[in-house]
Amino acid sequence: MRRLATLLITLFLASVLVFWILNILPGKPAQVILGTQATPSAVAALTAKLGLNRPLVAQYFHWIHGLLTLHLGDSYISSQPIAPVIGAALEVTGPLILGGLLVGLLIAVPLGIASAIRHTKRSGVVLSGLAQVGIAIPNFVLGILLIIVFAVDLKVLPASGFTTWSTSVTGALQSLILPAISLGLVEGAILARYIRTSVVEVLGADFLRTARAKGLRPNQALIRHGLRNASIPVLTVLGLELSGLIIGAVVIEAVFTLPGLGSLLLSSVANRDLITVQDIVMLVAATVLVVNLIVDLLYRIIDPRMGLRS
């Protein structure tokens, strides 16, 4: 219950911060929508129509009430409900982030464990060097390289755009392969470094030496007793990595021209569609906080002693 109360308090503070920052920015949304040639009376009329002439406290509680009742409001620009627009964007961003996470784990777990087991050998140094190279490459540069190789030269995958799921599931998956690799490879390289460090520490622990002294082979001792202990610090980094994937998706969507949440956020900021920006930022903040809560709960499942200590 204490974790849940902390989550709710943090969400409340995040909502206040998001609303306050976006509403103290210079420039009136009505002025941006009508253009520089609009008369003051027209700007005032549109401001009143949008409800932006009310006190900020009243606007804040109206917005929060909408979030709690799943009515995210109407766009200042298109006057269309925001919820379906965000829902359509999530059909792109959600699978992209999950695909990036899957790619990252498929790279990080075997690479991190193998480089830790062989950390005293040349092959371990080579594997560790590969992870360093992956960390050094920005994900948008990797995305451009993948486009040149697989879309321009080999012509096996699309370079940009998104085929909707209702049109073709295969086409939608093909649209997300290169973006997911671009997003997940760098995060996987970072995670591999943490897995390597954590496993190397466990390999030198007394309980693992005891397990080997009782007759277990090194790999058996690591799998039975070591990986569980090594996973606790890795889980912390994985939670942070997932937050990084959400932020990184904004850049990757711009590189591959995907109509996801990041593209929607950037266009809404450019058009000063504040209500849409508020909803998206709050959704991202809530997702990050929930992920952190899940990570905290997983700590207790992996190591029940942590629950007793807290």
Disulfide bonds with the S-S distance in Angstrom:
none
